Amino acid sequence: MSPVPQAPAQTLGVLVETPQHSGLSGPLDYGCDRPIAPGTLLRVPLGRREVLGIAWTAPRPAEAPAAEGWALRPVAAVFDRLPPLPATWCALIDFAARYYQRGAGELALAVLPAELRKLDATQLDRRLRRLDRAASAAPPAAHPAPERPALTPEQAAVLDALGLERIGQAGAEPPVSLLDGVTGSGKTEVYLRAAETVLAGGRQVLMLVPEINLTPQLEARVAARFPARRILSLHSGLSPALRLRHWLQVLRGEVDLLLGTRMAIFAPLDRLGLLVVDEEHDPSYKQQDGARYSARDLAVLRGRLERAAVLLASATPSLESWHNARPQAEGGAGRYQRLAMPSRIGGGVLPRVRLLDLGQLRREDHAAGLIAPALVEALQQRLARGEQSLVLLNRRGYAPVLHCAACGWKSGCPHCSAWRVFHKSDRSLRCHHCGAAERVPRHCPECGNADLDALGRGTERLADELAERLPGARIGRIDADSTRAAGSLEAQLAQVHAGDIDVLVGTQMVAKGHDFRRITLVAAVQPDAALFSSDFRAPERLFSLLMQAAGRAGREASQSGQSEMWVQTWHPTHPLYQALVRHDAAAFAEAQWRERFEAGLPPATHLALLRAEARTQEAAQAWLAAAAALGAAAAAETGVSCFPPVPSPVQRVAQVERAQMLIEAPRRAPLQQMLAAWLPQLHGLREPRVLRWAIDVDPLAI
């Protein structure tokens, strides 16, 4: 506080962005002289700066100053032309901040558009006038009624079970639904029909997708179905100015249907009636820095707050959602209703899965390249018939590492405990963790040998090999490197849809969500590593990836009988692959669920990770050990277990050492109780060598 001439008449609690290490988790008090509704955006002084804030509590009578001549600092400006953020939005922020152990101000300001924080009242006024002019200049146009495909019996049954007629009813809200539908079963049509019903009732719809590259495809289908509706998108791929524009339109109620990635769960919609989470199993819904929230889990909470319908959909539901949809009588939680769509549209069949045993190949076949001769022959047959193929390799670059056979040197990153990947297109060695890059050396840096070998294969090398072994074939490649330029992803997807590419090489980016009508063969060439990973979720992720990839083949019913999925593996008898051959996601989920419960792993238990980053590994682990000692009493009281500190899987990134400590509890409530008691103690635990620390609740990467 600072001296002011006259004390304001009222005190207002305001959320501002405060760093986690400050320990300030709640609103700060400011003075105001008039009523300001909770949720109102405003600007307030903070130190020597003026920052964006959110009125969080209703004004209350000002108390006597703590010292003579001192009073609360007054609010600098109120954004009166904007409606307050909805009360349900504020409740969502409040819950998420408490559950994920972050400050409410930190989370609330982090999910607002960055451009909004830079604007004063005059600049914001200018933006709003432009929006007003744009709205008045566009008269509503007449649109013909869009064509709608006939519903299958499975789709009709799912729509009847969603309980859309109960939206908004207190005490009788629609149930949370888990739509377990095979690839090509018409889940998107269910979304559109449900949205149609909700929009007709005057409510809004929010559809979430896991990745930006899936947004344009869904947006095109939604726009074609609802030409007279106001449709917007929110994701990090938008420019800062466009993201602010869309966000302001959402806050002003100028949207009917919003599409977005995980950040859109915090969109300030005030008439929300339906939330759809497409590919709900995807780990992209979990934020991996800052406030590490799960958009899928918050969608369920927001549906409860808004009394809206929530539809989680996937061909391979996550084990957590599977558990929540499993009846209590069978050991599940019984929180969701499970809706099944086991059939493809038009009577199409799922592709035949063929396991190619690499152990049966001759030595010269292995020496010929990554692709086995039988798979090359299958690709040639598709080419001859004018059909498309997709080859999946979830590793970008040309090769994971360069190696000198003379002295053993490898292209390690000097800043990280990882290899620098060889990218042939620009002759660079690039670390995919810290971004450090340099030109490929002409000679070995240690012994001067000019003969450096590329070990392993990435998508770039695979595309080169296919071009060599399939002369005349048009090879395309889609990964994070080939789609870096603006518009490049859309252009390459358009080529695939137009039939201008014969064989598409890609990472997991192309394995899910895309409706490739001409692809009849999908091949996974190096999937075995995940079978023996130390991450207990690795098999679940691999099965989901392969099932989703298989679903790209034979989506045209007339071609589905000839579609195939090839898997090159050293372990063809592994239960995961055997379940894949049968397309039996339910049996795989059942087996994984039982293994998890026998081993005491989620969803049988609940986890959190305390992560620390320091200049040395010893300092990071020492801080974690001290933190464990501080929390020992709270852990013992609540029945929570704290495991010893260990280095993180990637121990060093950008010259920073990383360590972590696992916290486990049999139920969610005692874990939250222990973390809430522990957090203030962690803020008081000072160690100059520790750069930062964070609590990750429900971590996906361990």
Secondary structure, 3 states (H helix, E strand, C coil): CECCCCCCCEEEEEECCCCHHHCCCCCEEEEECCCCCCCCEEEEEECCEEEEEEECCCCEECCCCCCCCCECCECCEECCCCCCCCHHHHHHHHHHHHHCCCCHHHHHHHCCCHHHHHCCHHHHHHHHHHHHHHHHHCCCCCCCCCCCCCCCHHHHHHHHHCCHHHCCCCCCCCCEEEEEECCCCCHHHHHHHHHHHHHHCCCEEEEECCCHHHHHHHHHHHHHHCCCCCEEEECCCCCHHHHHHHHHHHHCCCCCEEEECHHHHHCCCCCEEEEEEECCCCHHHECCCCCCCEHHHHHHHHHHHHCCEEEEEECCCCHHHHHHHCCHHHCCCCCCEEEEECCCHHHCCCCEEEEEEHHHCCHHHHHHCCCCHHHHHHHHHHHHCCCEEEEECCCCCCECEEEECCCCCECECCCCCCECEEECCCCEEECCCCCCEEECCCCCCCCCCCCEEEECCCHHHHHHHHHHHCCCCCEEEECCCCCCCCCHHHHHHHHHHHCCCCEEEECHHHCCCCCCCCEEEEEECCCHHHHHCCCCCHHHHHHHHHHHHHCCCCCCHHHHHHCEEEEEECCCCCHHHHHHHCCCHHHHHHHHHHHHHHHCCCCCCEEEEEEEEECCHHHHHHHHHHHHHHCHHHHHHHCCEECCCEEEEEEEECCEEEEEEEEEECCHHHHHHHHHHHHHHHHCCCCCCEEEEEEEECCCCC
